[in-house]
Amino acid sequence: MFFIKTQGYPISRCATLNASSFYLPAGTPTQQADGLLDRLNTSGGTYFNTGALAPQWIQLELPGLFNILTITLKVAQSPNGLTRHQISVGSISSSLQIVTDLNSSTTSGQILNLTYNPILTNVRFIRLTTITSPSWVAWQKFIVYNC
């Protein structure tokens, strides 16, 4: 399994996944969600891929309101290079607020750990939007931990 943290349960395992698009040769939307959200041991397997260049997004819908402490992302990207990603959260999908703007060079397999202090409160929706990328938008993991 992919766990980085030793505390808490990854609430993303219980989430519903929606996306701007799914690249079906990478697996069905369900298979891509299972791998991305670490619902099963996918050490050699399924990941999320839009099959398209930026801008693209993926969104988690949690089964209720949660307080978010940490988000862990594992990059899937070829070629490596400059990317920009935004994370937006909220209790309803129509009014999400940007809480993180990542603008840096990333490499495939890189792990991005985001810890929020203060914690993000009353979150049901988490949207990860890739604004720019040198490759198709894809992710190996998108794991969310509550407090």
Disulfide bonds with the S-S distance in Angstrom:
none
